[in-house]
Amino acid sequence: MAINAGRLWKRLMELGEIGRRESGGVTRFSFTEEERSAKDLVVRYMREAGLSVREDAAGNLIGRREGSDPGAPVILTGSHIDTVPDGGKFDGALGVLAAVEALQAMEEQGVATVHPIEVAAFTDEEGSRFGFGMLGSRAMAGTLRPEDLGHKDAEGISIADAMRSAGLRPERLHEAAKAPEQVKAYVELHIEQGKVLENLGAPVGLVTGIAGPLWQQITIMGQAGHAGATPMNLRKDPLQAAAEVLNYIYAETAEFPNAVATVGKIRTHPGGINVIPGEVQFSLDLRDIDEADRNALEGRIRDYASQVCRKRGLELKIDLLQRVAPAPSSPEVKEAVACAGRLAGLGDLPELVSGAGHDGMQFSGKWPIGMIFVRSRGGISHHPGEWSSEADCGLGALVLYHALLRLAR
C-alpha cells in the first residue's frame, strides 16, 4: 500500500482518547479545552507529515503541502474533529487523519504535484454545542453571516463569545473565505454511517452526492373530547388523520429511488389517556439527492394531507423549518475517485448517496466536490459503538491518496 495504514490507525486511536467518556464514547465540542487538545495533536501529525500549518479566522486548522505551481488553485480535503455528545472515534476524524496520512505518504515517497493540497479540520461541523453546525465550512464558503454567531449554547455563551475565548476575532471572520478560483476541487473521506457498503461486502464506496434535508412541522387540529362518551362516527380526531398521512408518507417515499422520509417527533394535545386529542403535531424530515424528486414528494404529501383533513373536517398547518439544497458530486471528482478505486485494487467502487450532511455541501456550486465512504460496522454512528476496521480505514485512505494525486496533477 502507498500509505501506512498502521500509522493512520495509531493516530485515530490516540485522537479518540481526547474527550473520551466512561461509556467509551467521545465528546469534543467546539472552542473547548478538549477541542484545543485535539487540534494540538493534529498539528503535531501535520508537521510530522511535512505540512505547513495555520489556523484561519474561523478556527479551521489547515495543513498545506506545496505544489510545483504555488499559485495554482488548491486541492482541498479534510473533515472535522468535533463530535456529538458521546460520539464515536471515526466520524470526521478519519477524514482529517487519512488526508494527513495521504500527504505524508506523498512526502515520504517524493511525489510531486502541480497543485498545492490542503487538509482542513473544519470548525464545529456537528453543531452539537450551539445547535448551528458547519461553522468552519460555512466560513470558508463565505456564507457564514455575523448574525449566525449569536447562537448560544446551554450556558448562554454565544458562538462569538466562545470564539473570543479561544483567541479568535469574530469581526475578522470574512478572512476565512476562499474565492471560487482559489480552489480546484474538494474531496472528503468519511465513514458511511449506514449499512449499504456492509450489505454489499465492499470496504469503500463512491458518493454520488449529499442529500438535502427538508424539515417540516405538520399540525392537524380537530376537537378534543371524552374517550368514552364520543361515538367514533362523531369524532374529529386529528390522530386518525395523522395515521393516514403517516402511512401515505412511507408508502409514497418508497416510490422514489433515493428518497428517505423520517417522522422523528409526534406530540398529541392535551395528551390524556382518556381524552381524544384536539391537536396532533409531528415532524417530517425528507431527503433526496434529486431536488426535483424531493420537491415532488413534498407536494404529494401536502396534497394528500390536505385532502384527508378536508374530508374529516380538520384544520391543517405545515410549517417549513429548513430547506437545504442537495449537493451532487461533480463529474471530475467522481471520475478521480472511480479511477483511484481501480488504482487501489478495488475495481469499480459501488456508488451510493450520503443521507447525512457533510462540510462539502457548503461548497456545492462554488467548486467541484466529491466524497469517498468507508464501510461502517452495523451502520452505527454518533455512538460509542461506531467502528470501521483498520483495513477498511487504510483502503479508504489509499483511495483518497490516488484521488488527490489525480486531481493535483
C-alpha positions in Angstrom: 0.0 0.0 0.0 1.2 3.5 -0.8 0.0 4.7 2.7 0.9 3.5 6.2 -2.4 2.0 7.5 -0.8 1.2 10.9 0.3 4.8 11.4 -3.2 6.0 10.5 -4.8 3.6 12.9 -2.5 4.6 15.7 -3.4 8.2 15.2 -7.1 7.5 15.1 -6.9 5.7 18.4 -4.7 8.5 20.0 -7.1 11.2 18.9 -10.0 9.1 20.2 -8.7 9.3 23.7 -9.2 13.1 23.8 -12.7 13.7 25.2 -13.2 10.0 25.9 -16.0 9.2 28.4 -16.6 6.2 30.7 -19.0 4.8 28.1 -16.1 4.6 25.6 -17.7 7.4 23.6 -16.1 10.7 22.7 -17.3 14.3 23.5 -15.4 17.1 21.9 -17.3 20.4 21.4 -16.0 23.4 19.5 -14.0 26.0 21.4 -13.4 23.8 24.4 -10.3 22.5 26.1 -10.9 19.1 24.6 -11.0 20.5 21.1 -7.9 22.6 21.7 -6.0 19.4 22.8 -7.3 17.6 19.8 -6.1 20.4 17.5 -2.7 20.4 19.1 -2.3 16.7 18.5 -3.4 17.1 14.8 -0.9 20.0 14.4 1.8 17.5 15.5 0.6 15.0 13.0 0.6 17.6 10.2 4.1 18.8 11.0 5.3 15.2 11.0 3.8 14.9 7.5 5.9 17.9 6.4 3.0 20.3 6.1 2.9 24.0 6.9 0.2 24.6 9.5 -2.0 27.6 10.1 -5.4 28.3 11.8 -7.7 30.6 9.9 -10.1 33.3 11.3 -12.9 30.7 11.8 -10.6 28.3 13.7 -10.2 25.9 10.8 -7.0 24.0 11.2 -5.2 23.8 7.8 -2.1 21.9 6.8 -0.6 22.7 3.4 1.7 20.8 1.0 3.0 23.0 -1.7 2.8 22.1 -5.4 5.3 22.9 -8.2 3.0 25.8 -9.0 2.2 27.5 -5.7 -0.2 29.9 -7.5 -2.3 27.1 -8.8 -5.7 26.6 -7.2 -5.6 24.3 -4.2 -6.9 20.8 -3.9 -8.9 20.8 -0.7 -9.6 17.8 1.5 -10.3 17.1 5.2 -13.3 16.8 7.5 -13.8 17.7 11.2 -12.7 16.6 14.7 -15.6 17.8 16.8 -18.1 15.3 17.9 -21.7 14.8 19.0 -22.2 14.1 22.8 -20.8 10.6 23.5 -20.0 10.1 19.8 -17.5 7.8 18.1 -13.9 7.9 17.2 -14.2 7.8 13.4 -16.9 10.4 12.4 -14.9 13.3 10.9 -11.6 12.3 12.5 -11.0 9.6 9.8 -11.3 12.2 7.0 -8.8 14.5 8.6 -6.2 11.9 9.6 -6.5 9.9 6.4 -5.8 13.1 4.5 -2.8 13.8 6.6 -1.6 10.3 6.1 -2.0 10.6 2.3 0.1 13.8 2.2 2.7 12.3 4.5 3.0 9.3 2.1 3.5 11.7 -0.8 6.2 13.5 1.1 8.0 10.3 2.1 7.8 9.0 -1.5 9.0 12.2 -3.0 5.8 12.5 -5.1 5.4 16.0 -6.6 2.1 17.6 -7.6 1.4 20.7 -9.7 -1.4 21.9 -7.4 -0.9 22.5 -3.7 -3.0 20.3 -1.4 -4.6 21.5 1.8 -6.2 19.3 4.5 -8.6 21.1 6.8 -10.1 20.2 10.1 -13.2 22.3 9.9 -14.6 24.0 13.0 -17.9 22.7 14.5 -19.3 20.5 11.8 -21.7 18.8 14.1 -23.4 21.8 15.7 -23.7 20.0 19.0 -22.8 22.9 21.2 -24.7 25.8 19.7 -27.4 24.0 17.6 -25.9 25.5 14.5 -23.3 23.5 12.6 -20.7 23.6 9.8 -19.3 26.8 11.1 -15.9 26.4 9.6 -17.0 25.2 6.2 -19.7 28.0 6.0 -17.0 30.5 6.8 -14.6 29.1 4.1 -17.5 29.2 1.7 -18.2 32.8 2.6 -21.8 32.1 3.7 -21.5 32.4 7.5 -23.2 35.6 8.5 -22.4 37.8 11.6 -25.9 37.2 13.0 -25.2 33.5 12.9 -22.6 34.0 15.6 -25.4 34.9 18.0 -26.5 31.3 18.5 -25.9 30.3 22.1 -25.0 27.1 24.0 -26.8 25.7 27.1 -24.8 28.0 29.3 -25.9 31.1 27.3 -22.5 31.5 25.7 -22.7 32.8 22.1 -20.6 31.5 19.2 -18.9 34.9 19.0 -18.0 34.9 22.7 -16.7 31.3 22.5 -14.6 32.3 19.5 -13.1 35.2 21.5 -12.4 32.9 24.5 -10.4 30.7 22.0 -8.3 33.6 20.9 -10.2 34.2 17.6 -11.7 37.6 16.5 -15.2 37.2 15.1 -15.0 40.5 13.3 -12.3 39.1 11.1 -14.4 36.0 10.1 -14.5 37.1 6.5 -10.8 36.4 6.2 -11.5 32.7 6.3 -13.5 32.8 3.0 -11.9 31.3 -0.2 -12.8 32.7 -3.6 -14.1 30.1 -6.1 -11.0 30.5 -8.3 -8.7 29.6 -5.3 -9.9 26.0 -5.1 -9.8 23.4 -7.9 -11.8 20.7 -6.1 -12.8 19.4 -2.7 -12.8 15.7 -1.8 -13.6 14.2 1.6 -13.2 10.8 3.1 -15.8 9.8 5.7 -17.3 6.8 7.3 -20.6 5.8 5.7 -22.7 5.9 8.9 -25.0 3.4 7.2 -25.2 -0.2 6.2 -25.1 0.0 2.4 -21.4 -0.9 2.0 -21.6 -3.6 4.7 -24.5 -5.2 2.9 -22.6 -5.1 -0.4 -19.5 -6.5 1.2 -17.5 -3.5 0.0 -14.9 -1.6 2.1 -15.0 1.7 0.1 -17.7 3.5 -1.9 -18.0 6.4 -4.3 -20.5 9.0 -3.1 -22.7 10.4 -5.9 -23.9 13.3 -3.8 -25.2 14.6 -0.4 -29.0 14.6 0.0 -30.5 17.9 1.1 -32.8 17.8 4.1 -36.2 19.4 4.1 -37.7 19.7 7.6 -41.4 20.5 8.3 -43.6 20.6 11.3 -47.1 19.3 10.5 -50.0 20.2 12.7 -53.5 18.8 12.4 -56.2 20.4 14.6 -59.5 18.7 15.4 -61.8 18.6 18.5 -60.8 17.1 21.9 -63.5 15.0 23.6 -64.2 12.3 26.2 -62.7 8.9 25.1 -65.8 7.0 26.3 -68.6 9.4 25.6 -67.9 10.3 22.0 -69.0 7.8 19.3 -66.5 7.0 16.6 -68.6 8.5 13.8 -69.0 11.8 15.7 -65.3 12.4 16.4 -63.0 15.0 14.8 -59.8 13.1 15.8 -56.7 14.5 14.3 -54.7 11.4 15.2 -56.8 9.3 12.8 -56.0 11.7 10.0 -52.3 11.8 11.1 -52.2 8.0 10.9 -53.5 8.1 7.3 -51.0 10.8 6.4 -48.1 8.9 8.0 -48.9 5.7 6.1 -49.0 7.7 2.9 -45.7 9.3 3.6 -43.9 6.0 4.0 -45.6 4.3 1.0 -45.1 7.2 -1.3 -41.5 7.8 -0.4 -40.8 4.2 -1.4 -41.8 5.1 -4.9 -38.7 7.4 -5.2 -35.4 5.6 -5.6 -33.2 7.8 -3.4 -35.7 9.5 -1.2 -36.0 8.9 2.6 -38.6 10.2 5.0 -38.4 10.2 8.8 -41.0 11.2 11.4 -38.9 11.6 14.5 -41.3 13.5 16.8 -45.0 13.2 17.5 -47.0 15.1 20.1 -50.7 15.0 21.0 -52.5 17.6 22.9 -53.8 17.6 25.6 -52.2 14.2 25.9 -54.6 12.4 28.3 -55.0 8.6 28.1 -58.8 9.0 28.1 -59.0 12.2 26.0 -59.5 12.3 22.2 -56.7 14.6 21.1 -57.6 18.1 19.9 -54.3 18.5 18.1 -51.5 16.3 16.7 -48.1 17.7 15.7 -45.4 15.7 14.0 -42.0 16.4 12.3 -41.1 15.4 8.8 -37.6 15.1 7.5 -37.5 14.5 3.7 -34.2 13.9 1.9 -33.2 13.2 -1.7 -30.2 13.8 -3.9 -32.5 14.9 -6.6 -34.1 18.2 -5.6 -36.9 17.9 -8.1 -37.9 14.5 -6.8 -37.8 15.7 -3.2 -40.0 18.7 -4.1 -42.4 16.5 -6.0 -42.7 14.1 -3.0 -43.2 17.1 -0.7 -46.1 18.3 -2.9 -47.8 14.9 -3.0 -47.6 14.7 0.8 -49.0 18.2 1.2 -51.9 17.5 -1.3 -52.8 14.2 0.4 -52.7 15.7 3.9 -55.0 18.5 2.7 -57.4 16.0 1.2 -57.6 13.9 4.3 -58.1 16.9 6.6 -60.9 18.3 4.3 -62.7 15.0 4.3 -62.6 14.8 8.1 -63.4 18.5 8.7 -59.9 19.1 10.3 -57.5 22.0 10.0 -54.0 21.5 8.6 -50.9 23.7 9.2 -47.5 23.0 7.7 -44.5 25.0 8.9 -41.2 24.9 7.0 -38.3 24.5 9.4 -35.4 24.3 6.8 -34.9 23.6 3.2 -31.3 22.7 2.1 -30.4 22.0 -1.5 -28.9 18.7 -2.3 -25.2 18.7 -3.2 -24.4 16.3 -6.1 -20.8 15.2 -6.6 -19.0 16.8 -9.5 -18.2 14.7 -12.5 -14.4 15.4 -12.3 -14.2 14.4 -8.7 -16.3 11.3 -9.2 -14.0 10.3 -12.1 -11.0 10.9 -9.9 -12.4 8.7 -7.1 -13.5 6.0 -9.5 -10.0 5.9 -11.0 -8.5 5.9 -7.5 -10.6 2.8 -6.6 -9.2 0.9 -9.5 -5.6 2.0 -8.8 -6.1 0.8 -5.2 -7.0 -2.6 -6.5 -10.7 -2.4 -5.6 -12.1 -2.4 -9.1 -15.2 -0.4 -9.7 -16.4 1.2 -6.5 -20.1 0.9 -5.6 -21.9 4.2 -5.8 -24.2 5.4 -3.0 -25.8 8.6 -1.7 -24.9 10.3 1.5 -28.1 10.8 3.5 -26.2 12.7 6.2 -24.9 16.2 5.8 -21.2 17.0 5.5 -19.0 20.1 5.2 -18.7 19.5 1.5 -22.3 20.5 0.9 -21.4 24.1 1.8 -19.1 24.2 -1.2 -21.6 23.0 -3.7 -21.8 25.4 -6.6 -18.6 27.1 -5.6 -16.1 24.5 -6.7 -16.2 20.8 -7.6 -16.9 18.5 -4.7 -17.0 14.7 -4.0 -16.8 12.2 -1.3 -15.4 8.7 -0.5 -17.2 6.4 2.0 -15.6 3.8 4.2 -17.7 0.8 5.5 -19.3 1.2 8.9 -19.8 -1.9 11.1 -23.6 -2.3 11.6 -24.2 1.2 10.2 -23.7 2.6 13.8 -22.6 6.2 14.1 -22.8 9.1 16.6 -22.5 6.4 19.3 -19.6 4.7 21.2 -20.2 1.6 19.1 -19.2 3.4 15.9 -16.5 1.3 14.2 -14.6 0.9 10.9 -11.8 -1.7 10.7 -8.1 -0.8 10.4 -8.0 -2.5 7.0 -11.0 -0.5 5.7 -9.7 2.8 7.0 -6.4 2.0 5.3 -8.1 1.2 2.0 -10.2 4.4 2.2 -7.0 6.4 2.8 -5.4 4.7 -0.2 -8.3 5.6 -2.5 -8.1 9.2 -1.2 -4.3 9.2 -1.8 -4.8 8.3 -5.5 -7.8 10.7 -5.9 -5.8 13.6 -4.6 -2.9 12.8 -6.9 -5.1 12.6 -9.9 -6.7 16.0 -9.0 -3.4 17.6 -8.1 -1.5 16.5 -11.1 
